[in-house]
Structure formats: C-alpha cells, structure tokens
Amino acid sequence: MVDIGSFNQLKIKKTAYFGAYLDGGHQGLIPISAVDLPIGVDAGSEISVFLYHNSDMQVVATTVRPAAQVGHCALLSVVEINSTGAFLEWGLPKHLLLPFNEQKSSLKVGQTCFVYVFLDKYTNRIASSMKLSRHLLERNESFKVHQSVDLHIAARTDLGYKAVIDNHSLGLIFESDAYLKLRVGDYVSGSVKRIRADGRIDLYISSSKSEVDEELSGRILQHLRDHGGSSRLTDKSPPHEIYKEFKVSKNKFKNALGGLYKSRRVTLTQGSVKLAG
C-alpha cells in the first residue's frame, strides 16, 4: 500500500523516455521524471519518493522534499488566490491548496500562514488548513507531566504561544515561560508543564524532569558567590534577564530558587537573593 502525501519506498518497474514508472501497487504504475531519478538506478532499484497529484489529478512521484508532508505543519507563503481558495508554495510544481473553508481569515498573495497538511478523504487530494483544532487534538490523550516533546510554534495568543506537540496535539506556552524570542514556524524542544482539569496542555520550552534542578541550583549558588553573596536576579525578574544569565526558563529558575530557600542555603528579600549564613 502506498500513501499519498508521504514518502514511500517504491521499486522502479520500467524505464521510459521521460524517466521511469514505479510500482505503485493498487495505484498502478506511477511516473517519475528523469530529473528526479537518482544517478545509477535502473529497473528493479528501490527509491524513496514523495507521492502527490499533478494538475491532471494523476498520482506522480518526486524525490524533492516538500516543506511539509501529510500529518505535519508548516509556515507557507500564499502565491495565488482563485475561486477555489488560496495556493501555497511548498516546494513542488503544483502549489498546495488552502480551501476557503479551511481559512481563518482572508489572505493576500505574499502573506504567510501556518497550516496543517492533510489528505481530503472525499477528494483524495492533498490540502491544507489554518484551522488546526479541526485536525489536531486539543485535550490530552497520552502525555504525562514533564514528558519531553517536540514543539512547532503555531500562533501568538494573548496568553503566550500556541504550539503543535509532536505533530498531533495542541498546547500553550505561557508568556512567563517564553524566555526565548519565539516566532511562528519555529521548532523548539520542550516538555509538558501541566495537564489541566479539562485536558488542555500547558508547556515549557525546555524539558524538565524534576521540580528542582540540582545542577541549576549549583549555578545559582556560584553566581551568588561571584557577586559577593547577593544578586538582584529573583523570581520576580523578567524572563529574558534570567535566561541571559542561566539559559533556563523563569519557572525552572523559580523552582531551583525555591529549593535553595527551603534547604536554607539562601535567603529571599524584596528585590534580592542572598547566601544564607
């Protein structure tokens, strides 16, 4: 079985004047252009190819890697708009369709939009959607707190940033945890901060497997020693100042600082942290 909109390992059935035909199983013979064929392959060779429909709705193969496959997201540019919808540049000769009913707002040529790529079950054609909640899970079904995840920044919100988690779920990075300058389309590593009562997922940018990071605690103590036993970096400091010094989120810093306070290794005063004793 072959998958439209994904890479498949297919065998060259026979060569032709334009390139070759691949064995597409139930899809029959699938053409591939000579410019897409790796050097030295012949009938019987297996190659990795991406399958999509050309302008005549014929399944064709290419070795070119598009900006996104079915089941993935990408930040793409609008190159054309007609009565069907918008068309996006994704690296293939035939542009990617973004139907009007999958758009969240009207678009203009030259704009970029963050979309999810899917295979339309009614037309069997590859399309895209700005309405991520139609295609991705918004409530937890498998994640655990502190689990490491891959994040794709999808949108800026009033609370922070919406992110796609491991290509199949949506979560939120709060502004206070956004210690890096994030842009829509960025890929970052992260972890699950909290799973709310309604199943929605809150995220950290950097992974955290324990509430108190001992290595970070050691660096905080050394920072205090290097500055005469006192520092104005506290749990009230702006996230970017904390990151500049310790390369961690504000929440990780607060956890480590809280652990040091509970173990009586530091004292906290308004506007400063001091070594105890």
BELPE-V434776 format. One record per pair of residues at least 12 apart in sequence whose C-alpha atoms are under 8 Angstrom apart, sorted by sequence separation. I is the first residue (numbers start at 1). GAP is how many residues later the second one is. If there is no record, write none. Layout:
[[I:GAP] [I:GAP]]
This chain:
[[10:12] [11:12] [19:12] [20:12] [49:12] [50:12] [76:12] [77:12] [85:12] [86:12] [116:12] [117:12] [151:12] [152:12] [160:12] [161:12] [191:12] [192:12] [238:12] [264:12] [265:12] [10:13] [19:13] [20:13] [49:13] [50:13] [76:13] [85:13] [86:13] [115:13] [116:13] [151:13] [152:13] [160:13] [161:13] [190:13] [191:13] [10:14] [18:14] [19:14] [20:14] [49:14] [50:14] [76:14] [85:14] [86:14] [115:14] [116:14] [151:14] [159:14] [160:14] [161:14] [190:14] [191:14] [18:15] [19:15] [48:15] [49:15] [50:15] [84:15] [85:15] [115:15] [116:15] [150:15] [151:15] [152:15] [159:15] [160:15] [190:15] [191:15] [192:15] [235:15] [13:16] [18:16] [19:16] [84:16] [114:16] [115:16] [116:16] [149:16] [150:16] [159:16] [160:16] [189:16] [190:16] [191:16] [113:17] [115:17] [149:17] [188:17] [189:17] [190:17] [191:17] [19:18] [160:18] [189:18] [235:18] [116:19] [235:19] [234:20] [86:21] [2:22] [68:22] [235:22] [1:23] [2:23] [67:23] [1:24] [2:24] [66:24] [67:24] [1:25] [2:25] [66:25] [36:26] [37:26] [65:26] [66:26] [102:26] [103:26] [104:26] [178:26] [15:27] [36:27] [64:27] [81:27] [102:27] [103:27] [104:27] [177:27] [178:27] [219:27] [14:28] [15:28] [31:28] [32:28] [33:28] [36:28] [64:28] [81:28] [99:28] [102:28] [103:28] [156:28] [174:28] [177:28] [14:29] [30:29] [31:29] [32:29] [33:29] [78:29] [80:29] [97:29] [98:29] [99:29] [102:29] [140:29] [153:29] [155:29] [171:29] [172:29] [173:29] [174:29] [12:30] [13:30] [14:30] [30:30] [31:30] [32:30] [78:30] [79:30] [96:30] [97:30] [98:30] [99:30] [139:30] [153:30] [154:30] [171:30] [172:30] [173:30] [216:30] [12:31] [13:31] [30:31] [78:31] [79:31] [96:31] [97:31] [98:31] [137:31] [138:31] [139:31] [153:31] [154:31] [170:31] [171:31] [172:31] [173:31] [11:32] [12:32] [27:32] [77:32] [78:32] [96:32] [136:32] [137:32] [138:32] [152:32] [153:32] [171:32] [173:32] [11:33] [12:33] [77:33] [78:33] [136:33] [137:33] [138:33] [152:33] [153:33] [11:34] [12:34] [77:34] [78:34] [136:34] [152:34] [153:34] [11:35] [12:35] [77:35] [78:35] [152:35] [153:35] [236:35] [10:36] [11:36] [76:36] [77:36] [151:36] [152:36] [9:37] [10:37] [75:37] [76:37] [133:37] [150:37] [151:37] [216:37] [220:37] [234:37] [9:38] [10:38] [75:38] [76:38] [150:38] [151:38] [233:38] [234:38] [9:39] [10:39] [55:39] [75:39] [76:39] [150:39] [151:39] [213:39] [217:39] [232:39] [233:39] [234:39] [8:40] [9:40] [54:40] [74:40] [75:40] [114:40] [149:40] [150:40] [212:40] [216:40] [217:40] [232:40] [233:40] [7:41] [8:41] [73:41] [74:41] [114:41] [148:41] [149:41] [150:41] [211:41] [231:41] [232:41] [7:42] [8:42] [73:42] [74:42] [148:42] [149:42] [206:42] [213:42] [214:42] [217:42] [230:42] [231:42] [7:43] [8:43] [73:43] [74:43] [148:43] [149:43] [206:43] [212:43] [213:43] [217:43] [230:43] [231:43] [6:44] [7:44] [72:44] [73:44] [147:44] [148:44] [205:44] [208:44] [211:44] [212:44] [230:44] [5:45] [6:45] [71:45] [72:45] [146:45] [147:45] [204:45] [211:45] [229:45] [230:45] [4:46] [5:46] [70:46] [71:46] [72:46] [145:46] [146:46] [229:46] [4:47] [5:47] [70:47] [71:47] [145:47] [146:47] [212:47] [3:48] [4:48] [69:48] [70:48] [144:48] [145:48] [146:48] [68:49] [70:49] [143:49] [145:49] [145:50] [224:50] [225:50] [144:51] [224:51] [221:54] [140:55] [70:56] [149:58] [139:59] [140:59] [148:59] [139:60] [140:60] [147:60] [148:60] [179:60] [180:60] [138:61] [139:61] [140:61] [146:61] [147:61] [178:61] [179:61] [138:62] [139:62] [146:62] [147:62] [177:62] [6:63] [138:63] [146:63] [176:63] [180:63] [5:64] [6:64] [146:64] [179:64] [5:65] [179:69] [114:70] [179:70] [114:71] [178:71] [179:71] [53:72] [177:72] [52:73] [53:73] [177:73] [52:74] [176:74] [177:74] [176:75] [73:79] [73:94] [72:95] [71:96] [71:97] [75:109] [75:110] [74:111] [5:113] [5:114] [4:115] [5:121] [4:122]]
